[in-house]
Amino acid sequence: MESVIRVEGLVKRFGGTTALAGVDLVAKQGGVLGLLGPNGSGKTTTVRVLSTLLRPDAGRASVLGHDVVAEAAAVRRQIGLTGQYAAVDEALSGTDNLVLVARLLDLPRRVARARAAELVERFGLTEAAGRRVRTYSGGMRRRLDLAVSLIGRPRVLFLDEPTTGLDPRHRNEVWDSVRALAAEGVTVLLTTQYLEEADQLADDLVVLDRGRVIAAGTPATLKAEVGGQRLHVRPMHRADLPLVTALIAELAPGLEPTVDSGGEIIVPGGDSGLLYGVGARLDEAGVTAAELGLRLPSLDDVFLTLTGRAADAAAITEEAA
């Protein structure tokens, strides 16, 4: 497959802070590349460089064969960008927002209105198209924001944490839109700190941490690298965590359990024998388990293995830009 996005040794500094420390990645045509990592990992900085909003300090990046620095205008003609927060005008209607952007892209008035009508229907906004955006729900605003980014029929779409702050129902609406775009051949680079979102949408993943790539591959490949089943134990009362951890250490001295921020103990390499043994010891100790079972690795497990901390506990200082 053709490489639509190619990044080699990308470096970006903000004063004494290194936001990108030699990032490499490749996105193939018609797929969804998930850029995964906590706040401050370099995701937004990468998107801003690729969309020509920032100049890198070192390395190179190209989109559809065009260098993002030397051929910035050519890159802009081929891409769409949806940032972390909806960038639509709340005082205008949905249709007027779309027509405004179309006119700014030099589309003739009749063509602009036809394109707006097409996108309104596509994103399920027909009934609300004539209403001011301030009356829209969060999910509707994000769908309108996606529609705006598609006015120019981009071949590459950058989505920078598009579902931040949305409830599960509205998040699913955005996910459906992203799947439809990829099915039509649009190459999507999606940044997210939601591991479930990456698992649902991405064909390939690049995991960033503190400005560096710490892993890359398909979701299935990264999970396979982590290993087999894991024992998960969550005591009903957090005060029982030390006791439960000690019991597990006695039953499986060769394994190293970890505890996530939600109070769940995770034991890599657990099997049914350990599961039954832990259950019996908990009964003997009078400890109630809210959860006890075996699960295959998730992207949370991948992140925990790679970074030594769970994703929901991994957020560090917000990106400098």
VOVEX-673269 format. One line per 3 residues: number of its first residue (from 1); their letters; for each residue x, y, z of N, C-alpha, C. Coordinates in steps of 0.02 Angstrom, whole numbers, padded with zeros to 5 digits, m for minus. Example, Ala and Ser with C-alpha at 12.3 -4.5 7.8 and 13.67 -1.06 7.14 Angstrom:
! residues 2
1 = as = 00660 m00284 00390 00615 m00225 00390 00660 m00165 00390 | 00642 m00112 00354 00684 m00053 00357 00645 00002 00394
This chain:
! residues 321
1 = mes = 00041 m00060 00000 00000 00000 00000 00044 00063 00000 | 00018 00115 m00031 00054 00178 m00033 00057 00210 00037 | 00115 00238 00055 00123 00274 00118 00099 00345 00107
4 = vir = 00044 00363 00139 00015 00429 00131 00049 00480 00177 | 00065 00458 00237 00100 00500 00286 00165 00466 00305 | 00219 00504 00303 00284 00476 00322 00320 00526 00367
7 = veg = 00340 00504 00425 00375 00546 00473 00440 00512 00492 | 00495 00550 00489 00561 00522 00504 00600 00568 00550 | 00615 00543 00610 00658 00579 00657 00632 00648 00677
10 = lvk = 00567 00655 00685 00537 00720 00698 00553 00745 00769 | 00578 00807 00772 00596 00838 00836 00563 00906 00840 | 00533 00922 00897 00505 00988 00909 00515 01006 00982
13 = rfg = 00544 01067 00992 00556 01091 01060 00519 01156 01071 | 00497 01166 01132 00467 01229 01154 00508 01253 01214 | 00556 01298 01200 00600 01319 01254 00642 01260 01278
16 = gtt = 00639 01247 01342 00676 01191 01370 00638 01126 01369 | 00578 01125 01340 00537 01064 01338 00542 01032 01269 | 00558 00969 01267 00559 00932 01204 00493 00896 01197
19 = ala = 00452 00920 01151 00386 00889 01140 00390 00827 01097 | 00435 00828 01047 00447 00770 01004 00522 00756 01004 | 00539 00694 01016 00610 00677 01024 00632 00625 00974
22 = gvd = 00615 00635 00910 00636 00588 00858 00582 00539 00839 | 00523 00563 00822 00465 00521 00807 00468 00495 00735 | 00454 00431 00727 00448 00399 00661 00379 00366 00657
25 = lva = 00345 00375 00601 00282 00340 00590 00264 00341 00516 | 00221 00293 00497 00197 00288 00429 00123 00272 00430 | 00083 00307 00389 00012 00293 00382 m00002 00272 00311
28 = kqg = m00037 00217 00302 m00051 00191 00236 m00118 00217 00209 | m00125 00213 00144 m00183 00240 00111 m00247 00205 00133 | m00299 00244 00148 m00364 00217 00163 m00372 00184 00230
31 = gvl = m00323 00193 00275 m00327 00162 00341 m00333 00213 00396 | m00343 00189 00457 m00345 00232 00516 m00283 00217 00558 | m00240 00267 00565 m00181 00260 00608 m00197 00294 00674
34 = gll = m00195 00256 00727 m00207 00283 00794 m00143 00306 00826 | m00141 00368 00848 m00084 00395 00884 m00105 00399 00957 | m00077 00355 00996 m00101 00342 01064 m00051 00367 01115
37 = gpn = m00076 00395 01170 m00032 00417 01223 m00067 00464 01270 | m00039 00475 01329 m00069 00521 01377 m00060 00594 01357 | m00093 00639 01392 m00081 00710 01380 m00006 00725 01390
40 = gsg = 00022 00764 01344 00092 00780 01349 00138 00732 01313 | 00110 00680 01281 00153 00630 01249 00179 00653 01181 | 00148 00705 01151 00171 00729 01086 00121 00720 01030
43 = ktt = 00061 00696 01046 00011 00682 00994 m00009 00745 00957 | m00031 00796 00994 m00055 00857 00962 00001 00893 00925 | 00061 00892 00953 00118 00923 00920 00131 00889 00853
46 = tvr = 00127 00823 00851 00136 00787 00788 00084 00808 00737 | 00021 00812 00757 m00032 00833 00711 m00020 00903 00686 | 00001 00948 00729 00012 01017 00708 00070 01023 00660
49 = vls = 00120 00982 00667 00175 00982 00618 00150 00954 00551 | 00113 00899 00553 00089 00868 00492 00039 00911 00455 | 00002 00952 00491 m00048 00996 00460 m00019 01065 00444
52 = tll = 00047 01072 00449 00086 01132 00430 00075 01191 00478 | 00049 01178 00537 00038 01232 00586 00100 01245 00628 | 00147 01198 00629 00210 01205 00665 00267 01182 00620
55 = rpd = 00324 01215 00625 00384 01193 00590 00426 01149 00637 | 00446 01090 00616 00488 01049 00659 00558 01078 00666 | 00592 01060 00719 00661 01082 00730 00710 01035 00696
58 = agr = 00689 00974 00685 00733 00925 00652 00689 00869 00625 | 00718 00829 00580 00681 00775 00549 00640 00800 00490 | 00601 00756 00461 00560 00776 00404 00493 00738 00406
61 = asv = 00443 00767 00374 00377 00737 00370 00346 00754 00304 | 00310 00707 00275 00276 00719 00211 00206 00690 00213 | 00161 00723 00176 00092 00700 00169 00078 00696 00094
64 = lgh = 00059 00636 00072 00046 00625 00000 00106 00646 m00043 | 00165 00634 m00016 00226 00648 m00053 00250 00720 m00049 | 00213 00764 m00015 00231 00834 m00010 00263 00848 00058
67 = dvv = 00320 00879 00057 00354 00897 00120 00313 00951 00157 | 00303 00941 00222 00259 00985 00259 00288 01055 00269 | 00353 01061 00259 00385 01127 00265 00394 01158 00196
70 = aea = 00427 01123 00152 00443 01151 00086 00382 01157 00041 | 00332 01114 00051 00272 01114 00009 00209 01120 00051 | 00210 01166 00098 00154 01172 00145 00088 01185 00110
73 = aav = 00088 01228 00060 00025 01245 00025 m00005 01184 m00009 | 00037 01142 m00038 00014 01081 m00071 m00016 01032 m00020 | 00014 01030 00040 m00012 00987 00093 m00081 01011 00114
76 = rrq = m00088 01076 00125 m00152 01103 00149 m00209 01090 00101 | m00194 01087 00037 m00247 01075 m00012 m00274 01003 m00009 | m00237 00958 00025 m00255 00887 00025 m00281 00862 00092
79 = igl = m00281 00906 00143 m00297 00881 00210 m00357 00916 00241 | m00386 00883 00291 m00436 00913 00334 m00414 00903 00406 | m00436 00947 00451 m00415 00944 00520 m00473 00959 00567
82 = tgq = m00483 00914 00614 m00531 00926 00668 m00493 00924 00733 | m00493 00980 00770 m00454 00985 00832 m00490 00956 00891 | m00462 00968 00950 m00491 00938 01010 m00558 00969 01029
85 = yaa = m00570 01029 01007 m00632 01063 01025 m00665 01089 00962 | m00732 01087 00961 m00769 01108 00901 m00753 01180 00884 | m00737 01192 00820 m00716 01258 00797 m00770 01293 00756
88 = vde = m00833 01273 00765 m00887 01303 00727 m00913 01365 00762 | m00948 01408 00725 m00975 01470 00751 m01044 01457 00780 | m01051 01466 00846 m01113 01450 00879 m01171 01496 00860
91 = als = m01155 01555 00835 m01207 01604 00817 m01238 01588 00749 | m01205 01546 00710 m01230 01528 00644 m01265 01461 00646 | m01304 01447 00595 m01336 01381 00589 m01284 01331 00564
94 = gtd = m01302 01267 00567 m01257 01216 00540 m01243 01227 00467 | m01295 01240 00429 m01286 01251 00357 m01243 01312 00344 | m01255 01366 00380 m01216 01427 00369 m01142 01417 00385
97 = nlv = m01127 01377 00436 m01057 01362 00450 m01024 01326 00392 | m01059 01279 00363 m01031 01241 00308 m01022 01284 00245 | m01073 01325 00231 m01068 01369 00173 m01012 01420 00181
100 = lva = m01004 01446 00242 m00951 01495 00255 m00882 01465 00239 | m00869 01405 00264 m00804 01374 00252 m00796 01358 00177 | m00849 01335 00146 m00845 01320 00074 m00828 01382 00034
103 = rll = m00858 01438 00052 m00843 01501 00016 m00771 01523 00028 | m00746 01512 00090 m00677 01529 00105 m00629 01486 00065 | m00652 01427 00044 m00612 01383 00002 m00623 01398 m00072
106 = dlp = m00657 01454 m00086 m00667 01478 m00154 m00716 01435 m00195 | m00759 01398 m00162 m00812 01363 m00199 m00865 01414 m00220 | m00891 01409 m00281 m00945 01454 m00302 m01005 01446 m00256
109 = rrv = m01046 01498 m00249 m01101 01498 m00201 m01147 01437 m00211 | m01165 01422 m00273 m01210 01366 m00285 m01178 01300 m00265 | m01114 01292 m00282 m01078 01231 m00264 m01070 01226 m00188
112 = ara = m01058 01282 m00155 m01050 01283 m00083 m01114 01259 m00048 | m01171 01283 m00072 m01235 01264 m00041 m01250 01190 m00055 | m01233 01167 m00114 m01244 01096 m00130 m01200 01051 m00086
115 = raa = m01137 01072 m00077 m01092 01033 m00035 m01115 01033 00038 | m01139 01090 00062 m01164 01095 00130 m01224 01048 00140 | m01270 01048 00091 m01329 01005 00096 m01310 00931 00097
118 = elv = m01260 00914 00056 m01236 00845 00053 m01207 00823 00120 | m01167 00866 00151 m01135 00848 00214 m01185 00848 00272 | m01233 00893 00271 m01284 00895 00322 m01322 00829 00323
121 = erf = m01339 00804 00264 m01375 00740 00260 m01331 00682 00281 | m01269 00684 00259 m01223 00629 00273 m01211 00620 00348 | m01208 00675 00385 m01193 00671 00456 m01256 00674 00500
124 = glt = m01313 00663 00470 m01375 00658 00509 m01396 00722 00543 | m01383 00779 00510 m01398 00844 00540 m01454 00882 00503 | m01491 00847 00461 m01541 00879 00419 m01592 00918 00460
127 = eaa = m01619 00888 00511 m01671 00921 00551 m01645 00982 00588 | m01580 00981 00605 m01551 01036 00645 m01513 01086 00601 | m01511 01075 00536 m01468 01115 00492 m01482 01189 00495
130 = grr = m01545 01208 00504 m01563 01279 00505 m01560 01311 00574 | m01544 01271 00626 m01540 01298 00694 m01470 01323 00709 | m01468 01372 00755 m01402 01397 00776 m01365 01341 00814
133 = vrt = m01300 01340 00804 m01260 01286 00831 m01260 01287 00907 | m01273 01343 00938 m01274 01346 01011 m01328 01301 01040 | m01377 01280 00999 m01430 01235 01023 m01412 01162 01012
136 = ysg = m01355 01148 00982 m01336 01079 00967 m01309 01043 01029 | m01317 00978 01030 m01284 00937 01082 m01210 00931 01066 | m01172 00905 01114 m01100 00896 01103 m01085 00851 01043
139 = gmr = m01123 00796 01037 m01112 00751 00982 m01128 00782 00915 | m01181 00823 00913 m01199 00857 00850 m01146 00907 00830 | m01117 00942 00879 m01065 00990 00863 m01003 00955 00834
142 = rrl = m00986 00898 00863 m00928 00862 00838 m00940 00835 00768 | m01001 00812 00755 m01017 00789 00688 m01015 00847 00638 | m01039 00905 00659 m01035 00964 00616 m00962 00984 00604
145 = dla = m00922 00980 00656 m00851 00995 00650 m00818 00948 00600 | m00835 00884 00602 m00809 00836 00553 m00832 00854 00483 | m00895 00873 00477 m00922 00893 00412 m00884 00953 00383
148 = vsl = m00870 01002 00426 m00832 01061 00404 m00764 01041 00378 | m00731 00994 00411 m00664 00974 00390 m00664 00936 00324 | m00723 00915 00301 m00728 00877 00239 m00752 00919 00180
151 = igr = m00764 00983 00192 m00789 01027 00138 m00746 01021 00075 | m00681 01023 00084 m00635 01022 00027 m00619 00953 00000 | m00656 00902 00021 m00645 00832 00000 m00572 00811 00011
154 = prv = m00548 00814 00072 m00478 00798 00085 m00465 00723 00075 | m00404 00708 00056 m00383 00638 00050 m00354 00613 00117 | m00335 00659 00160 m00307 00642 00225 m00343 00684 00277
157 = lfl = m00364 00653 00332 m00401 00688 00385 m00365 00677 00451 | m00349 00732 00485 m00319 00729 00552 m00373 00742 00604 | m00382 00695 00649 m00431 00701 00702 m00393 00701 00769
160 = dep = m00391 00758 00801 m00353 00766 00863 m00400 00760 00923 | m00402 00700 00952 m00445 00685 01009 m00516 00709 00996 | m00549 00683 00944 m00614 00710 00924 m00672 00695 00972
163 = ttg = m00663 00649 01018 m00718 00632 01063 m00707 00654 01135 | m00658 00697 01145 m00645 00722 01213 m00707 00755 01242 | m00727 00734 01301 m00784 00765 01335 m00852 00740 01314
166 = ldp = m00856 00693 01266 m00920 00668 01244 m00942 00608 01286 | m01008 00601 01294 m01034 00542 01329 m01031 00482 01281 | m01042 00421 01307 m01034 00361 01265 m01077 00362 01202
169 = rhr = m01140 00386 01206 m01183 00385 01147 m01156 00431 01093 | m01136 00492 01112 m01110 00538 01062 m01042 00516 01036 | m01004 00483 01080 m00939 00457 01057 m00950 00404 01002
172 = nev = m01000 00362 01012 m01015 00311 00961 m01036 00342 00895 | m01071 00399 00898 m01091 00433 00836 m01029 00456 00797 | m00980 00483 00833 m00918 00505 00799 m00880 00445 00772
175 = wds = m00878 00390 00811 m00844 00330 00788 m00874 00305 00722 | m00941 00304 00718 m00974 00282 00657 m00953 00325 00597 | m00947 00390 00609 m00927 00436 00555 m00856 00422 00532
178 = vra = m00811 00408 00579 m00742 00394 00562 m00737 00329 00522 | m00775 00278 00543 m00774 00215 00506 m00798 00225 00435 | m00850 00265 00426 m00877 00277 00359 m00826 00312 00315
181 = laa = m00790 00360 00343 m00739 00397 00305 m00683 00350 00282 | m00660 00308 00328 m00607 00261 00310 m00630 00212 00256 | m00694 00191 00260 m00721 00145 00210 m00722 00177 00141
184 = egv = m00726 00243 00138 m00727 00278 00075 m00657 00293 00047 | m00605 00273 00085 m00537 00281 00060 m00500 00340 00089 | m00531 00378 00135 m00496 00433 00167 m00446 00405 00218
187 = tvl = m00385 00429 00215 m00335 00410 00264 m00344 00452 00327 | m00352 00420 00384 m00366 00455 00446 m00309 00445 00496 | m00283 00500 00523 m00237 00497 00579 m00275 00521 00640
190 = ltt = m00286 00476 00686 m00328 00488 00745 m00284 00489 00808 | m00284 00545 00844 m00250 00546 00908 m00301 00536 00963 | m00283 00498 01013 m00329 00485 01067 m00292 00462 01129
193 = qyl = m00321 00474 01187 m00295 00445 01249 m00344 00393 01275 | m00398 00381 01236 m00447 00329 01254 m00426 00264 01220 | m00406 00215 01260 m00382 00152 01232 m00438 00114 01197
196 = eea = m00498 00118 01222 m00554 00085 01189 m00566 00114 01120 | m00559 00180 01114 m00568 00213 01049 m00516 00189 00999 | m00454 00184 01020 m00401 00160 00977 m00415 00088 00955
199 = dql = m00438 00047 01002 m00452 m00023 00987 m00510 m00030 00937 | m00559 00014 00943 m00618 00012 00900 m00603 00035 00829 | m00560 00085 00821 m00554 00120 00757 m00490 00107 00719
202 = add = m00435 00097 00753 m00370 00099 00720 m00351 00033 00687 | m00326 00038 00626 m00296 m00020 00592 m00225 m00031 00618 | m00190 00023 00630 m00122 00021 00657 m00116 00072 00713
205 = lvv = m00070 00060 00758 m00060 00104 00816 00013 00124 00822 | 00022 00186 00842 00088 00210 00864 00078 00237 00934 | 00115 00211 00982 00108 00231 01052 00164 00280 01069
208 = ldr = 00145 00340 01090 00193 00391 01110 00195 00398 01185 | 00253 00413 01211 00259 00429 01282 00317 00477 01289 | 00303 00537 01315 00354 00588 01325 00392 00604 01260
211 = grv = 00355 00609 01206 00385 00630 01143 00422 00577 01104 | 00417 00514 01126 00451 00460 01091 00402 00404 01073 | 00416 00369 01019 00377 00310 01001 00402 00252 01043
214 = iaa = 00357 00223 01082 00377 00167 01124 00350 00100 01098 | 00305 00102 01048 00280 00041 01017 00241 00059 00955 | 00238 00012 00908 00199 00022 00846 00178 m00046 00820
217 = gtp = 00120 m00048 00789 00094 m00110 00760 00018 m00111 00761 | m00011 m00165 00740 m00084 m00171 00743 m00104 m00182 00816 | m00167 m00166 00833 m00190 m00181 00902 m00179 m00254 00921
220 = atl = m00193 m00300 00874 m00185 m00371 00889 m00112 m00389 00901 | m00067 m00359 00862 00005 m00373 00870 00030 m00349 00937 | 00010 m00288 00957 00033 m00261 01021 00006 m00303 01079
223 = kae = m00056 m00326 01073 m00084 m00368 01127 m00047 m00435 01130 | m00030 m00463 01071 00005 m00527 01070 00074 m00522 01102 | 00106 m00464 01093 00172 m00454 01122 00170 m00452 01198
226 = vgg = 00113 m00431 01225 00106 m00427 01298 00102 m00496 01328 | 00070 m00543 01293 00066 m00611 01320 m00005 m00637 01325 | m00012 m00692 01361 m00076 m00727 01366 m00124 m00697 01416
229 = qrl = m00164 m00741 01446 m00217 m00719 01492 m00188 m00686 01554 | m00230 m00643 01584 m00210 m00609 01645 m00265 m00618 01697 | m00245 m00628 01758 m00292 m00631 01814 m00307 m00560 01837
232 = hvr = m00371 m00544 01844 m00393 m00479 01868 m00432 m00488 01932 | m00411 m00454 01985 m00445 m00458 02049 m00458 m00387 02075 | m00521 m00373 02090 m00537 m00308 02119 m00575 m00320 02185
235 = pmh = m00542 m00309 02243 m00577 m00317 02307 m00634 m00267 02313 | m00687 m00287 02347 m00743 m00242 02357 m00721 m00180 02396 | m00675 m00190 02442 m00651 m00134 02484 m00576 m00123 02470
238 = rad = m00558 m00061 02454 m00488 m00046 02438 m00441 m00061 02496 | m00467 m00059 02556 m00425 m00074 02614 m00398 m00145 02612 | m00430 m00189 02573 m00407 m00259 02569 m00353 m00270 02517
241 = lpl = m00334 m00217 02480 m00285 m00225 02427 m00219 m00256 02451 | m00190 m00231 02507 m00126 m00261 02529 m00133 m00336 02545 | m00188 m00354 02577 m00198 m00425 02595 m00205 m00468 02532
244 = vta = m00245 m00445 02485 m00256 m00484 02424 m00191 m00489 02384 | m00154 m00435 02381 m00089 m00436 02346 m00042 m00487 02378 | m00042 m00489 02444 00001 m00536 02480 m00020 m00608 02467
247 = lia = m00086 m00620 02466 m00110 m00688 02452 m00089 m00712 02383 | m00094 m00667 02334 m00075 m00684 02266 00000 m00698 02262 | 00039 m00658 02297 00112 m00668 02298 00130 m00736 02327
250 = ela = 00092 m00760 02376 00105 m00826 02405 00088 m00881 02356 | 00032 m00873 02319 00009 m00925 02273 00050 m00925 02208 | 00075 m00867 02188 00112 m00863 02124 00174 m00821 02134
253 = pgl = 00225 m00848 02170 00284 m00808 02186 00324 m00786 02126 | 00316 m00820 02069 00355 m00800 02010 00323 m00745 01969 | 00262 m00726 01986 00226 m00675 01948 00226 m00610 01987
256 = ept = 00223 m00554 01951 00225 m00489 01983 00159 m00452 01972 | 00115 m00451 02022 00052 m00416 02013 00062 m00340 02013 | 00019 m00305 01977 00018 m00232 01978 m00051 m00209 01998
259 = vds = m00056 m00149 02024 m00120 m00122 02046 m00133 m00058 02007 | m00191 m00054 01973 m00206 00007 01935 m00240 00058 01980 | m00253 00117 01952 m00281 00172 01992 m00353 00158 02015
262 = gge = m00386 00109 01983 m00454 00092 02003 m00457 00039 02057 | m00399 00017 02081 m00398 m00033 02135 m00403 m00104 02110 | m00384 m00116 02047 m00386 m00184 02020 m00315 m00212 02018
265 = iiv = m00308 m00273 02041 m00244 m00308 02040 m00241 m00349 01976 | m00186 m00341 01939 m00178 m00376 01875 m00117 m00420 01879 | m00125 m00484 01863 m00071 m00532 01867 m00058 m00562 01798
268 = pgg = m00003 m00544 01766 00012 m00572 01700 00027 m00646 01705 | 00004 m00684 01655 00019 m00756 01654 m00026 m00797 01700 | m00081 m00767 01723 m00126 m00805 01766 m00162 m00861 01728
271 = dsg = m00180 m00914 01763 m00217 m00969 01731 m00274 m00990 01776 | m00312 m01042 01754 m00371 m01062 01792 m00352 m01088 01861 | m00293 m01121 01866 m00272 m01145 01932 m00263 m01088 01981
274 = lly = m00231 m01034 01958 m00221 m00976 02001 m00288 m00943 02017 | m00333 m00941 01967 m00399 m00911 01978 m00436 m00947 02035 | m00438 m01014 02032 m00473 m01051 02084 m00438 m01045 02151
277 = gvg = m00371 m01045 02149 m00334 m01039 02211 m00345 m00973 02245 | m00345 m00918 02208 m00358 m00852 02236 m00429 m00848 02263 | m00476 m00876 02226 m00546 m00875 02250 m00553 m00910 02317
280 = arl = m00521 m00969 02323 m00525 m01007 02385 m00493 m00969 02443 | m00435 m00939 02431 m00400 m00902 02485 m00440 m00840 02506 | m00472 m00808 02458 m00513 m00749 02475 m00571 m00770 02520
283 = dea = m00601 m00827 02504 m00656 m00852 02546 m00632 m00867 02617 | m00574 m00898 02621 m00546 m00914 02687 m00532 m00851 02727 | m00509 m00798 02692 m00492 m00736 02726 m00553 m00691 02738
286 = gvt = m00610 m00711 02712 m00671 m00670 02720 m00669 m00606 02679 | m00633 m00608 02623 m00628 m00549 02580 m00676 m00557 02521 | m00717 m00506 02509 m00763 m00507 02453 m00731 m00475 02392
289 = aae = m00735 m00509 02335 m00708 m00482 02272 m00764 m00453 02230 | m00755 m00390 02210 m00803 m00359 02164 m00795 m00389 02095 | m00732 m00406 02077 m00717 m00437 02013 m00662 m00489 02023
292 = lgl = m00670 m00546 01990 m00619 m00597 01992 m00625 m00639 01928 | m00573 m00640 01887 m00578 m00678 01826 m00516 m00673 01783 | m00517 m00710 01728 m00462 m00710 01679 m00484 m00672 01617
295 = rlp = m00439 m00631 01590 m00454 m00594 01529 m00393 m00595 01483 | m00407 m00591 01418 m00352 m00581 01370 m00327 m00510 01376 | m00266 m00496 01354 m00238 m00429 01360 m00281 m00377 01323
298 = sld = m00287 m00318 01351 m00319 m00262 01318 m00265 m00210 01302 | m00285 m00156 01269 m00237 m00103 01258 m00215 m00070 01323 | m00259 m00073 01373 m00238 m00049 01440 m00179 m00089 01465
301 = dvf = m00183 m00156 01455 m00127 m00199 01476 m00064 m00183 01436 | m00073 m00170 01372 m00016 m00152 01330 00018 m00089 01357 | m00024 m00038 01371 00003 00025 01396 00038 00015 01463
304 = ltl = 00007 m00024 01507 00036 m00037 01572 00103 m00072 01566 | 00107 m00121 01521 00170 m00157 01510 00224 m00112 01482 | 00205 m00069 01435 00254 m00027 01401 00280 00029 01445
307 = tgr = 00236 00058 01485 00254 00119 01522 00262 00108 01597 | 00237 00051 01622 00240 00038 01693 00185 00073 01732 | 00136 00102 01696 00079 00134 01729 00019 00128 01684
310 = aad = m00040 00129 01715 m00102 00124 01676 m00114 00189 01639 | m00152 00185 01584 m00163 00244 01543 m00200 00299 01581 | m00247 00280 01624 m00285 00332 01659 m00245 00364 01715
313 = aaa = m00186 00337 01729 m00142 00368 01779 m00080 00398 01747 | m00079 00398 01679 m00018 00416 01645 m00016 00488 01622 | m00070 00525 01631 m00071 00594 01606 m00019 00636 01642
316 = ite = 00021 00673 01602 00071 00717 01630 00056 00787 01606 | 00101 00831 01611 00089 00901 01593 00060 00908 01523 | 00010 00952 01515 m00020 00963 01450 00033 00984 01400
319 = eaa = 00021 00969 01336 00068 00987 01284 00082 01061 01283 | 00143 01078 01268 00162 01149 01266 00126 01185 01210 | 00103 01150 01159 00066 01180 01104 00022 01128 01072
